[in-house]
Amino acid sequence: YYCNNSSCNWVSFESPNDNKCPFCGAEAIGKQNLLKPWGFAPLDGKNIGDAVADIEKSYAEEPSYSVPIEDKNMNKYGKYKKLRFAKLENQPLLILNKGPKGEGFSVCKNCGAAVPGDKEEKLYGVKKPFKPLNKGSKECNHDIVNTFLGHKFLTDMILFEIKLDKRKIDTSADSLWVKSAALTLSEAMALGASQLDIDFNDLKSGYRIRYTDGDYTYVDIYLFDSLSSGAGYSSMLENKIDKLFDETKKVLECKNNCKTACHDCLKHYHNQRVQDDLDRHLAKQLLDWCVDETLPQKLDIKIQKELIKGLKECVAVDKEFDILEKNDKIIVTKNNKIKEIVVYPVMHNPLNYINSNVIPISDRMLVKALPNAYSKILENM
C-alpha cells in the first residue's frame, strides 16, 4: 500500500485505517505488487550494443519509514523547544522503484522477463532473459503481472521529531517550503554526522512529513545505519546531539555563501537527483524554529521590489495586467481593479497575509515557480 500524493512518501505492507494515508490524510491510497529482484539479465538473454539500446530510466526512491511514533520512546531535548528524539532498533525501511511515470514493471512470473510500464503487449515477443540449456526448449508463454520493485530491510536509527505550528507555518502538501526544508536538513545532518568519527558511507538520512487534524504538522528526520541490521553508528549519536547540530549548522553556513546549495556545502554524488530541491536557507529556518520558534522576519519593501522584477518583465510582454510601485507598496491593476502584492517569506503561512485587497506571493515562488506567481495574480484579479 502506498500514498499517491506526490508530496508524501508513506508506504506500508498493511492497509491504513479508513483507507486514509496516516501521514498526509489523503484518500488516494494505491495498492500494488512488490517484487524483490535477486538479479538482472539483458533483454532476450543476449548483449545489445549501446548504439541501439532503447533506454528507459527509473530510480529507486528514498527509503520510506512508516512506523508510527510512540510517545514512550520519545525524549525531549532541552536546547531545542520543538524537538524530540528517539534511538530506535530494528526498524523497517522500504526502498521502492515504481518504474517510469510510476507505472511499475510488467514481469513474467514464469521466466522473469520484464519491461517497464503496465502495458502487457510490450512483453509480447520478448524472449526468456537467459539461454535455455536445451536447444529445443519452447518459448515462454508469459504469465504477466504488474509490480513495483522493492526491498525491505531492518536497521537501527536515531529519529528527530520537529513540531511545526500550522497557524504560523505553511506546511500544506503543495508548499514550496516544508519538503525542501526537511530534505535539506536531513542531508545536512548526515554530512554533519560524518564529522563525528563516522564514515559518510556508514550513515544515511531520510525524512517524512506527518499531518494531523489539529494545529500541528510533524517533520521526522532519521539517520540510519546503511548496513542491514545496524552497525551501531546511529546509536553513537544519542550522546553527541549537541555536536551533531553544531556540525549541521556549519554545513549550512556555506563558505561560498551560495544562494541555495553547492558542492562546497550540500551537493555530492549521492544526492544528485534531489539537488534542485536543496536550499540551505530553508533548512536553517527549520533549525531556528526548533530552537525557540523563530520565524523569518517580514521582507523589507526593497527586497520585495527586487524579487518582483522577474514578474514585471513577464507582465511587460503579456500585458494581461500591470504592476506598479507606489510609495512603499507594490500595486497590480487590471480593468480598473486594484490590489496590493505582498511578498512574504515562504515559511510563513500565507493565510496570515490574506485580505480582500492583498495578493500574497512567497519569495520562493518568485524564484522557483514564476509561472505559478503569474497565474495566482490572474486568478485574484
N, C-alpha and C positions, 0 to 999 in steps of 0.2 A: 504494500500500500504506500502511496506517495501523494504529496500535495502538488496540484497542478499550478499553484500560484508561483510565478517565476521568481518572486522575491522571498520565497520560503524554501527551506531545504529539509522539511520533515519527511522522513522515510521510516517505515516500520514493517515488521513481519506480522503485526497484529492490526486488525481493523479498529479505527478510532471510534470512540463513543459518539452516537448520533450522526456518524458519518461526517464529522467536522474535524478539521485539522486542529490538533491540540496546541499548535504554535501560533497560527495566524487566524484561526476561526473560520477559514474558508470551507465551503461545502464541496469544493472541486477536488474530491479525493479520487485518485486513479488507482487501478489495480492491474498488476502486470506480473508475468512470469519472471523469474530470476535465474540466470544460468551462471554458474561459476566456471569460467573457461580454464581447463587444465593445460591448454596449449593451443597453438595456432599453426595452420598449414596453408600453403599457397593455393590459389584458385585452381581447381581441377587436379591438384596434386602435382603441378609442374611449375617450373620457373617461368617468369614472364619478364620481358625487357622493360626497363624504366620508361622508355620512349612510348610504349603502347599501353602502359598501365593506366587504368581508369581509377584514380584515387579519390575516395570519398572519406574525409577525415571526421572523426568524432573523438571526444576525450572523456576520460573518467572525471566525474565531478569531485569536489572536495569531500572529505569524509563527513558523513552525516551522523550526528549523535542525537538519538530521540528519547533517551531515558528521562523521565520527569524528575524534577528537583524534589528532594525530600529535606524539609527544614531541619530534621535532626542531624543531617550530615553537614549543614552549612555553618560556617563560622564568620562572625563579624570581624572586620579589620579596622581598628581604631582610627588610623590616619585618614581613611577614606570612608566618608559617611554613607555613600551609596554603593558600597562594595561588600559582597560576601564571597567566601571561597570554601572549597572543599577538596580534600585529597581523596580520590576515588580509585578503586582497584577493580580489575577485570571488567572493564566497561566495554560494551559492544559498539563498534564503529562499522558503518556500512559504506562501501565505495561503489558507486554506480556509473555505468556508461549507458546512457539512454539512446545512443545512436544519433545519427544526423537528424536534426529537427525534432528530436525526442520521439522518433517513430520506432525505436528499437531495432532488432535484427530478426530476420527470418532464418530459422535454423531447422535443418532436418534432424529429427530425433533418431533416425536410423544410422546415418553415416557422418553427421556433423557438418555437412556443407552449409555454408551461411552466406547471406548477403545483407547489407544494411537496408533498413526500411521495413515496411509492413505489407509490401505487395508480393504475394506468393509467386506470381508469374515470373518475377525476376530470378527465382531459383530454378525455374524450368530450364533444362538444358545444361545446368551446372552439374559437373560430374563429382564423384567422390573426391574428397580432398587428400586422397592417398592412392598409391598404386597397389591394386589388388595382387595378392600372391599368385592367384590362379588367373592365367590369361583369359580363360573362358568365363570369368566372373561377369554376371549381369550388371547392368546399370541400376543404380538405386531408384526405386520408386519413392520419392521423397515423402516423408510424413512431416509436414511443416508446422512449426509453432513460432509465434512471435514472442520475443523475450528481450529483456534488458540483460546486459552483462553486469556481474557484480561480485562482490566478495565481502564477507563479514568476518571481522577478527576482534579478539579481545585484547585490551591493553590497559595500562594504568594511566591516569591523567590527574592534573590539577585544574579545577574549574573555577572561574571567576564570574560571579553574577553581578551585573550592573543594573541598578534600578533607575528607570527613566520616568519622569513625570510627563504624561501626555498632554497635560494642560499647558505646559511651558515649552515642550519639545515636539518637533514634528517627527513622529515615529510611524507615520502611515506607511502602508505597504509600497506605495509608489514614491516615497520620499527620496530625494536626492542626497539625503544626509545619512540616515541610520545604517544602511547596508554598507556604504563606503567607509564610514567611521569605524564600524565593527570589524570589517575586513582588514583595514589598515592597522588598527590597534592589535589585532591578532598576529599580523605579520611582524609588527614592531616588537611585540613581546617575545616572539620566537627568536628574533635577532638579538634582543636584549639578553635572553637566556643563554645564548651562545657565548656571551662574555663572562659567564659564571662557571667556567671549567666544564661546560657541557658542549660536546661536539655538535655543530649545526645540524648534521645529518641524523643525530640520535633523537631529536625532539622536533615534533611537528605541531602545527597550530590549526585550530578551526574555530568557527563561531556559529551561533544560531540566535535567532530573534524570536522571543515568545511574547505573544499578545494576550491580554486579559480583557475581561468585560469592564474592569474598573478603570482607575485613573493612571495605571502604570503599565509600562512595557519593559521587558527584561532582555538585556543582551548578555548572553553567556559566551565567554571566551575560554577555550580549553586548550591546554598544552599537553600533548600525549606522547608517550614513547613510541617511536616509529617501529620498534620490534614488537611482533605479536607476543602477547602475554606479559609485556612490560619488561623494562630493564632497570627500572628504579630511578631514571633521570628526572622524571616529572616529580617524583616523591621528594627529591632533594630540594625542590623549590619551595616547599612548605615553610622552611626555616630561612628562606632568602627572599621573602616577598619585598622587603624594603629595597634590597639591591636590585631585584628584578625590575621594579618600577623605575628606579634611578637609571638603569641602563636603557630601559624603554624610552624614557624621556630624552636621553642622549641620542638615540636613533632618530627620534622625531625632530630634534634640533639639528637639521642638516647643515653641515659645514659650508655647503654651497648656497644655502638659503634658497633652495629651489621652490618653485611655485606649488607643486603638488608632491612629486616624488621623483627620485633619480637613482642612478646606480651607486651613488655615494651614501645613500641613506636606506632606501627600502627595496629598490628593484634588484632582482637577481634572477638567475636562470630558472629556478623552480617556480617562480610566481609570474612568469612572463604572460600567462593567459589572463591574468587579472590586473595587470599593471595600469590599464586605463582607468581602473576604479580606485587606485590608491591615492590618498590625499592625506599627507601628514598633518595638515592643519585641522582637518575634521577629527582625526584621532586624538589630537591634543585637546580639542574641545570636549571630547568624550571623557578623557582622563581628568580634565579640570572639573567636570561635573561630578566625577567620582569623589573628588577631594572635599569640596564644600558647596556643591550645587551651583558652581559658577557658570553663567551663560555668557556668550559673546556680547559685547556692547552693541547697541544700535549703531548703524552705519552713519557716519558724518555725510552731510549732503554733498560734499566734494567727492567723496568716494562713490556715492550713488550716481553722480553725474558721469564719473569716469567709467563706471560699469555699464551705463546705459548707452554709451557711444556706438557699440556694435548694433544695437537695436535701432538706433536713429538712422544708421546707414541703410538698414533694410527698409525702413519706412520711407526714406528718401527715394528709393527705387520703386516700391509698390504703391505708395501714396494712398493706402486704404484708410489711414488716419495720420494725424500729425502729433509729434512730440515736441513740446516747448519747455524751456526753462525760464521760470518766472520767480524772481527773488530766490527764496530758499526752497522752491518746490519744483517738481517735475510734473508737467501737465500733459495729458493726452486729450486730443479733441477729435470729434468725428460728427459731422452733420449737426453742428451747434450743441453737441453733447460734450460736457467737460468733466474729466475725472483726474484725480491725482495718482501718480505712480509712486509707490514706496518700495525701495529696495531694502531687503532685510537679510540678516544672516540666516543661512539655510537651516541651521539648527533650531531656530525659533519656530514655534507653532504659528502658522500664517493666520489662524483664526483670531489671534490677538491683535491683528492689524486691520482686519476687515471692517469696513462700514460702507454705507451706500455710495460714498464719494471716493473711495480708495481702492486701487488695484494693487495688492501686494505681490511682488515678484522677488524670489530669492536670488542672492548673489550668484549662487552656483548654477541656477537655471540660465542666467545670462551668459555664463561662461561655458557650460556643458550642453545646454539644450535651448539654444536661442530660438529655434522654430516654435518650441513649446511656449516660450515667453510671448512671442508674437501672437500665437493663437489665443493665449489667455486674455490678452488685451482685447482682441477682436470679439471674443465671447462676452466680455463685460462692458462693451460699448453699445 
